Amino acid sequence: MGQNPEVPSTPLTDPIRVGNQYPATITTVAAEGVSQRLVFDPSMKHHDVALRASDPQFAEAGQGERWYAARRAAMAAALAAVAGSEFVDALVLRGSILLKTWFGDAAREPGDLDFVVDAAGWTLPDPRTERLFDEIASGAEEAARGGGVVKIHASAALSDEIWTYDRVPGRRLVLPWSAEGCPDGSIQLDFVFGEKLPAPPEPVEIAADGGTPAVVLAATRELSLAWKLLWLVSDAYPQGKDLYDAVLLAESTPLSFELLRDAFCADGGEYVGRPVTMRSIRSEIEDIDWSGFELDYPDFDVDDNDMRQRLLTAIEPTFLVAGVLPSEYQQRVRWLAPLIERCRLARSGGGPEKVHKVLLRNNARFGTAIIVTRELDESKSLTVEEAAQEALASSAWQGWIHGILLRNPQMVTKDIEDVRAAELNS
């Protein structure tokens, strides 16, 4: 199978899905005059073939307009079901449907609905998950019946797990729909469980089809931008759609440094001890896959390199201090400030050994240990090399020394050189 193979115009049945090892929720638009391609779907990496179908392109423009209007009506019905659900207060909307509400034609055509399940103790296996899916499927079917534009077929709903390797785990619900005058389609609803919200949601009115709006809780613009940056930096396979969305948000939404850091560190993971700076963002967004964006949105005349530069320009104010961009070193110190304070408290109660245990518990790399050691030096005279030697003398780092450093003796030298360079560069 070649790169981005075309989707056949015949229906994608369960035997075909199983035979090709496709995800259980992959659906296509089966009709003559419709073209789609299979593109990589990082949320399905746990499958042998992690693919989804790109948005359909129609040879006959009128048919395409009818199809997309029907999909919007189906999404409006699904949102109405969420708004009327007993679980509505636990569901926080985010993603492309919000950007469409905020930015109109400049935003991508939304093809799915994304939710964070924000309820203490509600994990993926919880029995409430099945109740939620049943309730939304039946509620969307009923809402669509009342709208009269599209029919949603709750009994044919599909479901599968998502993000089992990256991000927090979730589950996908796919609702098939049909409408007069166009091929059948489906809408996709993604729910993730256990993700912490670094900022409270706000009520928002969403009219997916321009009709009566549904009122649901949603992520703010600022949090949406922070999350987009998180995914661009941390995902193993960053996506062009997230870069595009991030530019729209960043060019219209101020982002505080504190919320950016909170979004990266909400799960207490690697970014507590791994600073995110202008330089690190610039490096990470170089590897974004733009091909999926071009297939889904061929009418968007945008250049990926231009989008990268626009994003960097728009987010620079987040990193400014008194109107000036600090050095790379000072950006790292600022990011590490909460960890440095925890280490300061640890040192007062247990000395340097306790400091380095705290660092390792927070996934700090050796370069971070050098910076924190220097920042804790009250005389402010400790050199980069002296801080490195102090860290290496700690028993806390002995496992790293024997497990990694002996096989890669150049690592300490590289970290020392990197910290030195960080003092000189922004």
N, C-alpha and C positions, 0 to 999 in steps of 0.2 A: 504494500500500500504506500503510494507516494506521499509527499508532503502535502498537507491540506487537501485530501482527496475529496472529490465531489460526492454529494449525497445522492443516492439513486432516487428516482421519482416514485418508487413503489413504497408502500407503508413499511415502517420499521417495526417488525413484530418481535415478540419475546424470543422465539427461536433464533432470529437473526441477531438479536442482542447477545444471547448466550453464545452462539456460534462464533461471533466476532469478539467476544469478551468485552463488550461495551458495558458502560454503567447501566443499571436498571432504569434510570430516569432519563436517558437520552431519547429525545423525540425529534422528528423531522416534519417538514411540510411536504407531504407526498402529493404532487400535482405536476402536470405538464406546464412548462413555462415558468417554473420556479427553480432557482439555483441556490444551493447552499453548499458549504464545505465543512468538513470536520476539522475542528481546531482544538488545541490543547486546553484542557480544563484543570488547573492546578488543584482545585478543591476535590478532584477525583483521583488524586495520585495513588490512592490505595488500590485502585483497579489496575489490571494489567494494561488496559488500553484507556487512558485518561482523556477522553474526548467529549466534546459537545458539538452541536450543530451551530454554525454561525447564523446570524439573522438572515432570513430569506430575501432574495432579490427577485423581482417579478418582471417578466418580459412585457406584460401589459400593465401600464401604470395604474389604471383604474382598479384593477384587481388588487394590486399592492396597497393602494390607499384603503380599500375596503377591508383588507386583511389586518392592516395595522390599526385601523379604527376598531375592529372587532376585538383585537387583543387588548387595546386600552379599555374597552368596555368590560372585558373579562377581569382585568386588573382592578378596575373600579369595584366590581362585584366582590373580589377577594378582599379588598380593603374594607368594604362594608361589612363583610363577615368578621374580620378582625375587630373592627370598631364595635360590633355587636356581641363579641365573644365574652364569656365570663372571665377570660384571661387577659382582657385588653390592657389592664394596668400593669401586666408583667411583660408586655411586648413593646420593644423600642425599635421603631423603624429607622433604617439608614439606607444609604445607597442611591442609585440612579434616579429613582422616583422622586426623591427629595430635590436632587439637582434640577430635575425637569420643572419642578414647582418653583424653584428659586430663579432659574436662569432661562427658562423658556426654550426657544429654538436653538440657543447656543449649547444646550445640554444634549447628551446622548439620548436616543430613544430608549426608554427603560424597557427591559425585557423580563425583569424579575423583581421580586420584592424581598428585601433582606431585613431580618429582625434579630435583635439580641433578646434572649429570654432572660429578663432581669428579675429573678425571684430567688430568694435564699433557699438553698437546698434542692433546687430543681436542676437535675442533671439529665443527660440524654436518655438513660434507661427509665426515668421516672414514668409511672403509669399515666401521669398527666399529659405526656407527650402524645400518646395515641389519642387521648380524648381531645386534645387541642387540634390535631390533624383532622379527626372526624368532624369536629365542630366547624372548622374553617371550610372543609370541603362541602359539607351540606349547606352551610350558611352562604357560601359563594354561589352554589347551585340555585338556592332560593332567591338570592339577590339578583342574579342574572335573569331569572325567570320574570321577576318584576320589572327589570329594565327593558326586556323585549328585543334587545339587539343581538345577544349572543346566548348560547346554551352552554352551561358547564356540566360536565358529566362526572359527578362525584364518585360514582361506582367504579370508574376506570382510572382513578387517581393512582399515581406511582410515588414511591418513596425510596430513599436511599440515604446512607450516611455521607457526610462531607467533612473535609478538613480533619481527617483522622491523623495526619502526620504534621501538618503545619497549623498554626493558629490554634484556636480552641475548637473542640469537636462540635458537630452540628448534624442536622438532618434536613433533607430536601423533600419538599412536597411538590409534585407536578400535577396540575389539573388540566385535563384535555377540554377543549371547547370547540364548538362548531357554530357557524353563522351562514346566513344566506349570501350567495354571491361571491364566496371566496373559499379557499381550501381550509380544512380544519387546522387548528393550532393547539398550543398549550401555554400555560403560564407557570412559572417556577417561583416557589416561595422557599427561601432558605432561612433556617433558624439555627443560631448558635447558642450554646449553653455554657454558663460559667464564666463568661467574659465580664470583667469588672468595668463599670462606667466611671471614667475619671471626671466626668461632669454630668450633672443631672439633665435628664431629657426635658423637652418642652412640648406642650400640646401643639399640633399643627393640623391644618385643614388640607387634605389632599383630594383633588378632583382629577383622577387619572384620565378620565374621558371628557373633562370639561363640564360634567354634570354636577349633581349634588355631592359636595365634598364629604369625605369621611374624616372624623376627628380621631387621631391616634397620637400616642407619645412618639417623639422622634428625637434623634440626635441633633444638636445645634450645628450651625455652620462651622463654628470654630472646632468643635470636637470632630466633625466630619473631616475637616482638613487634617487634624492631627492623626486620625486613623489612616487617611490616605497616605500620609508620609510614613507612618509605621509600616504599612504594607509594602510600599515602594522600597523601603530599606531592609525589612526583615524577611520578606517572602523569598523562598528559594527561586521562584519564577515570577518576578514582578511583571505586571500587566500594563499594556499601553492605556487601557481604559482608566486605570487608576492615576496615571500621569496626566491624562487629559482632564479628569475631574479635579485633580489637585490644582491644576493651573487655574481653572475657573474659580475655585474656592479661594486660592491664595491671592488672586488679583482683586478680590472683593472683600476679603475677610481677614481682619487682624488676628494673629495667633500669638498668644502669650507663650513665652519660653516655658513657664511653669506647667501649662496644660500640655504642651508638647512632651515635656519630660514625663509628666504623669501618665500620658497615654502609652509611652514606650515602657514605662516601669510598672504599669498597673498590675501585671501578673507576678511581680517580684523576680522576674527572670534575668536574662543576660544583660539587659540594658541598664540595670541598676549600676553595674560596674563597667559598662562599656559605653563611653560617651558618644553622643550623636552631635556632630558639628556640621558646619557648612561644608567642610571638606569631605566628611564621610558621606553626606547626602549626595554631593556631586559625584563621588566615586560609585556609589551604589546605583544611581539611576542611569549609569552608562549601559547597563546590561538589560534594559527593559525590552521585552518582546513586543514589537510594534505590529507584527504581522496579523495577529488576531484582531487588532483595532481596525486595520485597513479592510479586512474582510467583512467585519460587522458594520462599518460606517464608511463605505466608499465615497459618499457624498461630502465627507468632511475633508476639506482641502487644508490639511495641517501637516507640518513637517515635524518629525519626532525630535530632531536636534533643536529646532526652534522652541518646541515645548519644554525641553529640558532647561534651556537658558531662561525662558520666561518663569519657570518655577523657581529657579535659583534666585532670580532677581526679586520675585515677589515675596519669598520667605526670608530674605536677608534681614528685614527689620526685626524678626523674631529673635535674632542673635545679637542685635546691637545693644551696647551699653552706653548710655549718655550720647547716643547718636553715632557711636564709633564701633566698628566690628573689631572685637578683641582678637588677639593672636589665637592660633589653634590651641595652644597650651591653656590659655585663660578660658577659652570656650569649654575645654575639657574639665577644668577646675570648677567652672560654674555648674556644669552638668552633674559633677560628682559631689556637689555641696552637701546633699543629705547624707550620702555615704561617708563623707569626710567627718561630719558631725557625729555619726554613729561610731566611727573609729576613734574620734577624740574621747568620747565617753568610755569606750572600751579600754583605751590606753590608761585613763585615769584609774580604772578599776583592775587592770591586769597587765599593764605594760605593753611593749611592742608585740609580744607573742600573741596577745589577745587581738591586737589590731589586725594582724595578718590572717588570723582565723576568721575574723569578720569579713575581710576582703574575699577570701576564698569561698566563704558561704554565700557571698553575693556575686559569684561567678566573675570576679575581677581578673583581668589578664595581668601579666607581669608589668606591662607599661602603666597600667592603672595603679599598681602597687608602688611604682616609682613616684608617681605624681602625689598620691596620698601621703606617702612617707615624707616627701618634701613639704607638703602643706601642713603637716603636723609638727614640723620642726620649728620651734618657737624662735630660734635665732634667724631663721630664713636664710641660712648660709649653706645648707646642705646642697652639694652638687648632685647632678643627675647620677653620676657614677657612684657617689657615696650612698645615695638613696637605694640604688640597685644592690650594692653590697650589703646594706642593712637588711633588705628584704631577703636576700639569698642566705643570710646568716640565721634567719628565723626557721625554727623547726617546722612551722606550718607549710613552708614551701618545699620541704624535702621530698614529698611524694611527687611533686611536679618536676623537681630536679632529676630524680632517678627515673621517673617514668617517661619524661618528654625531653628535658634539656640535654641529657647525656646522648640522646640520639640526634638532637638538633642543637649542637653547642653554639651555633651562630645566633640563636634566638635572643639571648640577652643583649648581644651587641646590636642587633637590629632594633630591639626595643629602646635601648639607650639612644641610638641615633635618631629614632623616630621622635622621642620626647625632646631631644635637643632641637630637632628641626621644627617641632611644634611651637617652641618658644619664639621662633623667628618668623613664622608664617601665619597668615590668616586663612 
